Amino acid sequence: MTDPSAQGTINRLRAGSELVCRVQTDLGVETPYILCAPVVPRAHWGTLVPKLHILIQIEGEAHVIVMSQLLALPASALGPGVADASAWRDEMVAAVDLLVSGI
């Protein structure tokens, strides 16, 4: 497992069982909030939108990184890292670019 504060880390929230993917890169300084995207089981999500919903496997089960639902969470809300989605970094950056610029 990678550093639980690294970009692309899938973290379990401290309160509850929800998963989020850390989208924010390490800026070299502590920030009170971290940009994240929800991660949900594929079975709990409808139609995938190309470039906004990233399909990944966590422990052999299909999940979706829901980039269209970005949120800033208090850093203290992020629990342990449970998976690594850093291999999808380019897709995450492209999704943020699409959300911001429309291209």
Sequence and secondary structure as in RCSB ss.txt:
>XXXX:A:sequence
MTDPSAQGTINRLRAGSELVCRVQTDLGVETPYILCAPVVPRAHWGTLVPKLHILIQIEGEAHVIVMSQLLALPA
SALGPGVADASAWRDEMVAAVDLLVSGI
>XXXX:A:secstr
   TTSTTEEEEESSSS EEEE S   SS  SEEEEEEEEEGGG  S  TTTEEEEEETTEEEEEEGGG EEEEG
GGEEEEEEE GGGHHHHHHHHHHHHH  
